[in-house]
Amino acid sequence: MSGLNREKLNQYLPDGPITSLRRVQTLYGALAEASSGDLIGGDPEFGLYYTPGELDEFTTSDPGENKRYLITVEVDLTTEAVTAEDVNVDVDFFTPEIVERLGFACYDKPRGIDHSITRRGAKSKSSAEKAADYGIQCLERWTNSDGRQPAVGKVADTHPDGWIIQLLQNLGQNEAVQEQIKNQTTGAYTGEKRVVATVKLRADPSKLERDPDDDSPGWFYPGEMHVLNAAMKARKDEKLHSKNTSTPSLGQSACMVTGERSEVYGTVEEPMDFFTIQHAEKFNTLMRKDSWRSHPVSLNAALLIQSGSSLVDACRTTRNGLGVYTLPYFVGMDEQDAEDLYYALEELQNYEGDDEHPMHFLEDVIEQECGPEKAQELRFYVISLRNDSGDINVIHEVPDVSLYWPRKIAKTHRHVLDESSAFGPIGFETVENWQPITSGTNVSDVVKSIVSGRYAWGTMPVMAGDDGAMADDRAEWLTYALLTGDEIPAQRLLDAYVERLEQEYRDDEDDRQPINHVKTQFAQFEALAGAGLLVDKADATELQTPPKTMTTDVPSKTEIAGDGDLSRTGLRRYRLENFIENRESLAENSERKSAFLTGVLVGMTSRHQTSERGMNRTVVDKYPPTQITIDRLVRVWPELAEKSDVYAKDADWAGGSLFPEVLDQQTTALSHPDEWELSLQDVRFFYALGVTYGKRADERARNLGQRIESQDPEPNETEAADAA
């Protein structure tokens, strides 16, 4: 397990249950601090300010494989007059053991310098010229030489060792020093690697008012120098109450995390930028200086929230242009829970694959290490954010998600594929490499599909633009309903299904029917019915009724026909009748059954026109699902019934009609189109389902016959005599 520092854990672990996003973030900060033990470097006074974990991606334990560099500007302070000759640059591999000495405190904003004099380069790698700039900025920009870092400037004026910052500032403004840093850096660093820039000062502790970590003369990194730590702290404190506002936002109030009354800050930085004040120009009554009243966070809570940034980022994924955070926690956190949770988060940080979603991965780790009962206690705070040029919009936020509903839906989905008449001998074929209707799909596959959003994305209309999904995005709505077990209106689902089918038709240059999408939607629809999530009008419950469980055994010859004659029509009739009878959505609603049967007839006729008559334009092109109406259903049925009689002459095995099993099933609903209550989208979806069924009805019946023949041999003479 992780081996957290129990003393630190007890000091920072939030009291009481985890009930809010801020408490989750504070918890992560406590875990991050406790994981660092005593190896945070520098004065304990500044422990919460350090963010050593933010340098993990900039260090290397194996320089031969992964080159990461530390650019160190060395300044000798022991000479009487420090000049450019006392400044040198050392370029070396940045190994993890140095991190604790740097006193690093990040400022997680593009183009911004970090709170500490130690600063990171870009994660996308830095050129030699840029690396040289970082070194120069340590002396010039961070020290307030341009007046933009007043907090550091104040420390330089008031701290007893502030002369060190002033000296660095003067060196940073010296063109000869800048040129020396540039030349030495570009001479030793070839570029295009990740870099961190810092300073190292040679000092005599006897000349300082505040002793560094070592009392003998030598070289000291920033984390070992009190004055540099104090300036870092001052800069970070300033950002807590003055981000994007000239008037400090702070006051006395109860902290929203701890509940304790103290000085609180209103513009606290945090990894998600969940709270921003950039909407003030849209809402005139929002006063930036008063933001501490609506978002009061105490100093320690603010620092813990920032300390947990790397753990929060490990739980971030992207979907539909949104940033999605899936943050695990246990409601009642004790020390052992904290150990278990940190272990799982650490495993997630170290995971290098791309086929696991954090929610599934984390629960799996907890189950393996702590057992299934503990895994069931795990909860997730799930939040989707859209970043509109700095304005953070919350699209969805659910504080207590578990895998209960995704797993329940996954089980019913697998049941639909393997144990119902939707697929298999009576229904549709599965589709290889088309999750989640691929043969062999298991519960775990579907759970992963649900929590990642793919389960909804594969069936819902594509609505997200270049800037990401909006609040009305259907895929996001369905994903969160699946995570939480919210009721799903059947008609809203059908509307979305048809809209997606229309999109697929438009995007296909050949106007081919998206049969795999129809199958996927159908499997999903019946899975949601089986999970008890679908709701419909009070007087129309057939859509929300799950299909009957049916054996997957291949039927016998006598089940197909009493005389055991496996005729083509008999096989088709058996499949169609059982498919309809096994689901109330068709058997108990004559209008929906008529729409489905018309689709079946269109699909079968279209298939015959293509395979037997060589026709390029078929009836499905004339009556595509996206253009079908009730009036068209009424017109197409007699037209196709007539074609069925005509086409029967193409087959020597057929009687007076090519598709009698379909014509015999039709109801009287088509005789009264003005009385239909079914919505147009309902009609179109089940018509599309029928077309999909009909196109393969003949082949599926023939395959069924072959399977029956292969396992149902002719009875021997003894068996025949016994039967007689």
N, C-alpha and C positions, 0 to 999 in steps of 0.2 A: 504494500500500500504506500501512500504518499509520504508519511512521516511528517505531518505538519507540526510546526512549533506550537505546542499546546498553550504556552503562556501567551503568545501573541494571539492565538485563536480565541482564547477566553477574553482577551482584552477587546477584540474588535468584532466578534460574532454578534449579530443583532439579537437583542432580547426579544422573546415572544415569537409568534408564528410569522412566516414570510407571507405577507398579504398585499404587497404592491411591487411595482416595477422598481422603484427606488430601493426597496428593501432587498430585492433580488440582486441589484447592482452592488449594494453595500455588502451583501453576503459574499459576492465574488471578490470584492476588494479585501475582505477579511481573509479569504482563502489565499489570495495572492500574497498578502503580507505574511501570513503564517507559513506559506511555502518557502519564503525566502530565508526563514530562520534568522540567524544573527548576521548573515552575510550580505547585508544591504549596503555596507560601506558608510563612511562618514559618521557624523554626530547623530546619536539616537534622537536628538531634538528634531531632526529632519526626516526621520524614517518614513512617515506617511507621504512625504512629498516625492520621494524617489519612485521612479517607475522602471526598474531594471528589466522587467519582462519585455518592455517595448524594444529592447535591443537584441532580443533573441534571434531575429531574422537578419541581424547584421554581424553576428559572430560566426566563427568557424572553429570546429574541433579538428578538422582535417584540411589544412591549407592546400594539400596536394590535390584534393578533389573539389574543394569549394573555397575560393579565394575571397575573403572579406578583409577590408583594411581599416586600420586606425591611423588617422592623420593627426599627429601630435605636434603642436607648436610649443617648443621648449623655450622658456625664458629664465635666465639666470638673474635672480633678484639680489644676489649676494655682492655684486659689484657696486662700486660707489655711484657710478652713473651708468644706468642701463641704456645701451645703444643697440643699433641694428645688429652689431656683431655678437650681441648676447642672445640673439634670437635664432633658433635653428628649428628645422622641421624633421621629425622622424616618421617614416612610413613603414609600418610593420603589419603583420597579420593580426587581426582583432580576435583574440581568443577569449573564451568565457570568463576565465579567472580575473581578467582585468576589469570586468563590468562593475564589480562592487566598489572599485576605487574612484569611479568617474562621477558619482553623485548625480546620475542622469535623471532629469525630470522632463518628460515630453510635453510638447504643445502640439496637439494632434490637428494641425491645420495646414493646408497647402500654403507654401510660400512663407510660412511663419517660422521664426527661429524658435528653438525649444526654450523652456523656462531656465534650464541650466546652461552654463557656458558650453558644456558638452552638447553637441548637436548632431542629429542624424542627417545623412544625405537622402537621396531619393531611393525608394525601394526598387525602382526601375533601373538602377545603376547610375553612376555619375562619371562624367568625363574628367580628365585631369584638370582642365581649367575650372570646372565647377568645384572639384575637391579643393583646389587652391582658394577659391572664393570662400568656402566654408571655413577654412583656417583663418583667413583674414577677418571674417565676420565674428569669430570668437573674440578677437581683440577690438574690433571697431564697432560693430553693430550692437552686440550684446551689452557692451560696457556703457552704452548711452552717449556715445560720441556725437550722434546726430539728434539727441534730445528725444528720441522716440521710446526710450525705456526709462521713464522717470523713476520707477520703483527701484531699479538698479542704481540710478544716479543718486537717489536719496541714501541708500546704503553706503555708497562711496563717500558721501558727505558726513555721515553720522557714525559709521562703524569705526571702532578704534584702529582697525587694520584696513580702512577704506582706501588708504593710499595705494594699495595693490591694484584695486580696480582702476583708480585714476592713472596709474602708471601704464597698465595694459591699454587704457583708452588712448593715451598719448602715443604709445607704440603703434596702435591700430591706425592712427591718423598719419603716421610717418610713411611717406611714399617709399623710402628705402626699405623699410620693414616689409611693406606690402610686396615689393618687388622680390625681396629675398624669400618670402613665404611662397610666392608664385613659382620662382625658379626652382627652389628645392623640391617643392611638391611635384611639379610636372617632370622633374628629372628622375624622381624615384617611383612615381605612380603612373602606370601606363594607361589607366582609365578603364571605363566600362565595367566597373565592379561596384558593389555596395560599400559605402564608406561611412565612417563616423569621424568627426573632427573634435578635438579637445585641446586643452592646454596642460602643460606640466611645468610646475614652477620650482626652481631651486631656491630654498629659503632656509634661514637660520631661525629656528623656533624662539631663540632668546630675543630676537628682534621683533617678535609678534606679541600682541596683547592676548590673543586667543590662540593657544597652542594647537598645532595640527595634530594628526593622529600619532605622529612619532616626535619625540622631544629632542632628537638629534638632527643636526643639519643634513639635508638631503633633498631629493626631488619628490614633489607631492602633486598628486592629481587633484582635480576640483573637489571631489567628495571628501578629501582629507583636509581641506582648508575652510575654516569656519566662515570667513568673510564671503567666499564664493557661494557657500551653502546659504548664507543669510540673504544674499542678493537673489539667489534662485527662489527662496521662500517668499521674498517680498514681491517678486514678479508674479509668482503663481497666485499669491493672495490677492493681488490687484485684479487679476483676470476673473477671480471668483465673483467680484462685485462690480466690475466696470467693463464687461465685454460689450462692445458695440454701443456704449453709452458714455457720455462725458461726466454724467452725474452718478456717483457710486450708488449701487443698489444693495443696501444692507440695512438691517434693523434688528430689533429685539422681538423674537417670536418663538413659537414652538416648532422645532424641527420636524418636517414631514416624515422623516425616517425614524428618529428616536422618540419623538414626542416631548423631548426635554426643551425647556425654554433656555435660549442662549442667543448670541449674535448669529444671525442667519444671513445667507447670501442669496441673491436672486438671479445671477447670470452664470451659474455653475456649468463648467464644461463637462461633457460626458460623452462616451463613445458613440452613442446613437444620434447625438444632436437632437434628442427627442424634445428638449425644451429649447426653443429659440425665441428671440424677441424681434425677429425680422418682420413679423406680421403687424407691428405697431402702425406702420403707415397705412394699413388697410382698416384698422380699427382705432379710430382717433382717441377713444377713451382708455386705451391701453397705455399706461405711463411706464416708460422703461425704468425710471428710478424707483418705481413702486413694485417691480416684479418680485421682490423678496416677499411681498405679502401673499402672492398666489403660489409661489414656488419657494418656500423657505427651506433652505438646507444649511445645516450647521457645518462648521469648518471640518471636523473629523469625518462627517458623513460625505462631504464633498470630496475629500481626499481619498476616502475609501472607494467611492464611485469611480474615480479616475484610476485608482490602482488596479481595479478589476477589468480595465479596458481590454487587455489581451485575451482574457477568458471570455468576455462578451463577444469579441470579434471572432473567436473560434466557433461560435454558435451561429454565425451569420452565413446565410446563403442568399442567392438572388433568384427571383422568379418573376417573369412578366415585367421586367424592368423595375421591380421593387426590391428593397433590402428587407429580408425576412430574418428575424431573430427568433431562435427557438431556445429559450433559456431554462435549463433544468433546475429543479430545487426540490427539497422535501419541506412540507408545510411546517412541521415542527423540527427545527434543526438542533441536534445536539452535536457533541464533538465527533462521535462516530459517524453520524450522517455527513458531517463536513469532510471527514477523511474519505468516505466513500464517494461523495460528490466530486471532490477535487481529483481523486484518482480517475474517475470517468472523464472529467474535463481534460485532464492531462493526456489521457489516451486519445481523446479527440484531437487535441492540438498536434499530437505526433502522428496522427493518421494521414497517410499520403495518398490514399485511394480517392476515387471520385464517384464510387458507386453506392455510397452510403449517405443517407440523410442524417443530420445530427440527432434527431429525435429517436430514430430507430437504433442508431449506433450507440447512443448513450444508455438507452434502456437495456440493450443487449449486454453492454459491459457491466452494468449494475446487476443484471440477472446472473451473469456468469460468476461474478465475484461475491455477490451477497445473497443470491437466491431469488426465486420468483416472487416471494412475498414482498421483499424489499423493493423489487422492480415495480410492483404494483403501486407502491406508495409514491413513486416518482411523478412529479408534475412538471409542466412546462408553461412558461409565460411566453406566448407567441404573439409577435407583433410585426405587422408589415408596414413599411415606411416608404413614402415616395418623396424624393428629393427634387423640388422644383427650384433650381437655381439658388439653393441655400435655404429655402423655406421647406421645412419638414412637415409633410402631411401624413397623418396616421390613417391608413386605409382600413386596417382591421387590427383589433387588439383583444386577445382572449387570455385571461390570467391563469387559468387552471386546466390546461389541456392534459389529457393522458392518452395512452394508446388503446384504451378500452373500445372506443367506437371504431377507430380504424381497423382494429383486429376483428371486431364483430362483423363489420361490413366485408372484410376480406374473407372471412369464413363463409358468409352467404354467397359471395362472388364465386369462390371455389365450388360451392354447392351448385350454383347455376351452371358452371362449366362441366362438372363431373357427375352430378347426381340429379339433374332435372332434364326435362325434354327440350330445353332451350338449345342445347348442343348435344352432340352424340348421334345415335342412330335415327332419332325422330326429328332432331332439329338441325342447327347449322354446323358447319365444319369450323374447327378452330383454325387460327391463322398463324403460321410460323413467323417468328420475329415481329410479332405485332402484340405487344403487351397492352392490356392484360387479358387477351383472349388467345394466347399461345398455348399449345398443348404442354401440359406439365406445369402450368402456372400454379404456384403454391401460395399459402396464406402470407408468408413473409414477402413474397414478390408484390402482392397487392398492397400490403401495409406500406412498403417502401414507396409504391406508386402514389398512395393516398397522401402520405405526409410530405412528399416532395412536390405535390401539386400536379403531377403528370396524369393522375387518374381523372381529374376534372379537366385538365387542359386538353386531353384527347377527345372529349365529347362536347365541350362548350364552345360557343363562338369565339373567335379571336377578336378581342376588343382593345388590347393594349396597343397604344401608339408608340412612337419612338421614345417618348418620355416615361413609359411605364403604364401600368394598369391604373385605372381610376376607381373611385369608390363603387361604381355600378358594374364593375367587371364580373361577368357571370362565372368565370373559372375561379376567381378568388372567393366569390360568394359560396360556390359549391364546396370548395376545399375546406373552408372554415365550418360549413355545416357538417361535413364528414368528420372533422376533428372533434366537434362538440356534440354531435348527435342531435342537432336542431332538426325540427320538422322541415321537410322539403315538399313544397306544393307540387303535385304531379304535373299540373298544367304549366307551371312555370318551367319545369324541367323539359317538358315536351316542346315548349316554345323555343327554348335554347337549343335543343337538339335539331330542330328544323332549321333554325338560323345557321347553325354550323354546317348542315348539309347543303344549304344554299351557297355558303361560302366555298365549300369544296367543289360544287358544280361550276361556280364562276371561275375558280382557279385552275380548273382542268380544261386545257385547250380542246380536248376531244369530247367534252361534255359527258364523260363516263360517270356512271353512278358510283358514289363512294361506298361500296358495299362493306368494306372493312370498318368504316366509321359507323354504319348502321348496326352492324353486329356488336361493336363495342358499346354503343349507346344502349342497345337492347339488353346486353349482359349487365350493364350498370343499372339500368332501370329495374330489372328483376332482382338484382342484388340488394338494392335500396328498399324494395318492397319486402324482401325477405328479412331485412334488418329492422323493419318496422318504422322506417323514416318517412315514407311517402304519405301524404295526406291529400284528400280530394274533397269534393263537396259531400255534405252529410248524406245525401241520398244517392251517391255514386261512389261506392267503396271498392268496386272491382279492380281499379288500377292499383290500389294499395294492398291488395290481397296477393300474397306470394304464390308462385306456381306450385302445383302439387309435386311432391317428391316422387320420382319415378325410377325404377330399377334401370341400370345401364346394361343389363343383360340383353343380348340379341333375342328378339322374339322367335318363337317357333313357327313352323309353316302353318299349323292349324290356327295360330293367333292371327295370322294374316288372312287366311281363307279357310273355311271349314273343310274344304276338300283338299287343302294343302297345295293348291295350285298357285305358285308365285307369279301371277301375271303382273305385267308392268303397271297396269292401272290399279290392281289390288294393292300393290306395295305403296304406290303413291297415295291411295285412299287411306291406307292404314296410318301412314305418317301424318298426313294432313289432319285427319280426324283426331288423332291423339294430341297433336300439337295444339289444336284449338281447345279440346276438352280439358287439357291440363292447366289452362289459365283462364281465370274468370274475366280478365280484361277483354277476352274475345268471346268466350262461351256465354257470358252473361250480358253482353251488350251487342245487340243486333246491328247497330250503326257502325261500331268499330269493327265488328266481324265483317261487315259488307265492305268497308274500306280495305281491310286486310285481304279478303278474298279477291277483290278487284285487282289489287296489286299482285297477288299470286298469279292470276290469269294473265295479266300484262307481262309478268316476268316469264312465264312458261311460253306464252305466244312469241315473245321477243326472242327467246332462246331458239325456238323452232324456226323462226324466220331467218335467223343467222346461220344456224347449223345445217338446216335442210333445204332452205330456199336461197341461201347466199345473198340475202338482202342486207344492204348497208344501213339503211334507215328503217328502224323497227318501231313497233308501237310504243316502246318505252321512250323513244326519242320524241314521239308525238305527244305522249302523256307523261312527262317527267314528274316525279313527286313534288318538285318545287312549284309546279304550276297546276297541280290537281285541285279541283274544287268539288263540292257536292254535286253541282250540276253536271260537271264533266264525268263524275262517277256514273251518274244515271245514263249518260250518253254512251260511255265506253263499254258498259257491260253487254248490251245487246249486240254491239258491233263485234266484240270479241267472241261472244257465243256463236255468232254466225261464222266467224273465221275458224272457230274450233271444229265446226261441222265440215267446212271446206277442207281444212288441213288434215282431217282424218283420212282423206284419200291418199295422203303422202305416206301413210304407214299401213303396211299389210296386217299388222297386229291390232289396229284400232277398229272400233266399231263405228257407230254413227257419229261419234264426237271424239275429238282428240283428248279433251280434258274433262271427262264426265264427272270425275270426283270433285272438281272445283265447282262446276255448274250445279251439282246436286246439293252443295252446301249453302248456296246463296239464300239469303233471307228475303223477306218482303220489304225490308227497310228501303230499298231503292225505289220502291213504288210510291213512297211518301217523302220525297226530299224536303218538302216544306216543313215537315215535322221534326227534322233532325235537331238535336240539342248539342251534338258534339262540336267542339271548337274546330276551326279550320286547321290549326296546327296539330291537333289530335288526329284528325283525318289524314293529314299529310304524312305524319310519322308512321302510322300503322299501314298506310298505303305503301310507303317506302320499304317497310319491313316485309310486306307481302311480295313486293317486286324482288327483293333480295332472296326471299325464300323460293319464289317461283323460278328464278333463273337457274337454280341448281336442283330443283325438285326431281327432275328426271334422273340425273346422275346420282343423286343421293339415294333414290329408290333403288336404282340398279346396284349400287354398292351394298345397300342393305340386303338385297336378294343374294348377292354373292357371299356375304358373311353368313347368312342363314344356311345356304347350301353347303358351305365349307364346314359347318359344325353340326349340321342336322342331316346325317346320312339317311338313305332310304332304309326302312326297317327290314330286318331279315325275315325269312319265312316263318320262324317261330313267333317273332313279335307280331307279324301280320296276322297269324292264326289267333294269337291271344287277343289282338285288337278286335278281330271278327267275333 
